[in-house]
């Protein structure tokens, strides 16, 4: 078993019309044993920028703390919030810095940039970015997430439809992966509001 699969995870970010959704499962396991059912994998950086971290749970928390620290320094120096593209470069840099003993994490970054244009990207554990215009996935359930998102995604979805699509894709995918699941956690971000929802899924 790969170290990335040790705790299990499922992450997906999807773009709509001037909005985005980012969702994760809630299971924390040690291989096939479930340890917690309310583990947080999606974190808020500021009102319009979120990051999801799939992979080893200890590295997820360590990396998140480093990113919050770097973003607060940026806010103090620049007196503004970081743009999603800038933040993606920062994450990539922090990961590449540790390339010989990497953080075992696969980040998914989602945010609203200039003119509320949605931006999503993912990267591997040494910071090689992969940009997308529709959706990005990560974690042990990524293969089934690709299939579900590929079949359900439509361009320019309104917030309500986007929420439904990302929730259905996540639920369908974690049911096909024994290392992730136990409900879901969805953030729907529009220029005016953020909606946070906990999904109830199969509890096994």
GIWOSUL-V98099 format. One record per backbone hydrogen bond with DSSP energy under -1.0 kcal/mol. CO is the residue of the C=O (numbers start at 1). NH is the residue of the N-H. E is the energy in kcal/mol with one decimal. If there is no record, write none. Layout:
# GIWOSUL-V98099
CO|NH|E, CO|NH|E
This chain:
# GIWOSUL-V98099
2|5|-1.2, 6|31|-3.3, 7|29|-1.7, 9|140|-1.2, 9|141|-1.5, 10|25|-1.5, 11|138|-2.1, 12|23|-3.1, 13|136|-2.3, 14|21|-2.6, 19|16|-3.0, 20|189|-3.0, 21|14|-2.9, 22|187|-2.7, 23|12|-2.4, 24|185|-2.6, 26|39|-2.2, 28|35|-3.0, 28|36|-2.1, 30|33|-1.9, 33|30|-3.0, 36|28|-2.7, 41|53|-2.4, 43|51|-2.7, 46|49|-2.3, 48|112|-2.3, 49|45|-2.7, 49|46|-1.5, 50|110|-2.6, 51|43|-3.5, 52|108|-2.9, 54|106|-2.8, 56|60|-2.2, 57|61|-2.0, 58|62|-2.0, 59|63|-2.9, 60|64|-2.1, 61|65|-1.9, 62|66|-1.9, 63|67|-2.3, 64|68|-2.4, 65|69|-2.0, 66|70|-2.3, 67|71|-2.4, 68|72|-2.4, 69|73|-2.0, 70|74|-1.9, 71|75|-2.4, 72|76|-2.2, 73|77|-2.3, 74|78|-3.3, 75|79|-1.9, 83|87|-2.6, 84|88|-2.5, 85|89|-1.7, 86|90|-2.0, 87|91|-2.7, 88|92|-2.5, 89|93|-2.3, 90|94|-2.6, 91|95|-2.4, 92|96|-2.5, 93|97|-2.2, 96|99|-1.7, 98|101|-1.5, 103|105|-2.3, 104|56|-2.5, 106|54|-2.0, 107|123|-1.4, 108|52|-3.3, 109|121|-2.2, 110|50|-3.1, 111|119|-3.0, 113|116|-1.5, 114|117|-1.5, 117|113|-3.0, 119|111|-2.4, 120|132|-1.4, 121|109|-3.3, 122|130|-2.9, 124|127|-1.8, 128|124|-1.0, 130|122|-2.1, 134|15|-2.6, 136|13|-2.5, 138|11|-2.5, 139|142|-1.5, 141|145|-2.1, 142|146|-2.5, 143|147|-1.6, 144|148|-2.4, 145|149|-3.0, 146|150|-2.5, 147|151|-1.7, 148|152|-1.8, 149|153|-2.6, 157|17|-3.2, 158|162|-2.6, 159|163|-2.5, 160|164|-2.0, 161|165|-2.6, 162|166|-2.7, 163|167|-2.1, 164|168|-2.5, 165|169|-2.4, 166|170|-2.2, 167|171|-2.6, 168|172|-2.5, 169|173|-1.9, 170|174|-2.6, 171|175|-1.2, 173|176|-1.5, 174|177|-1.3, 181|26|-1.7, 184|199|-2.9, 185|24|-1.9, 186|197|-2.8, 187|22|-2.3, 188|195|-3.0, 189|20|-2.0, 193|190|-2.9, 195|188|-2.9, 197|186|-3.1, 199|184|-1.7
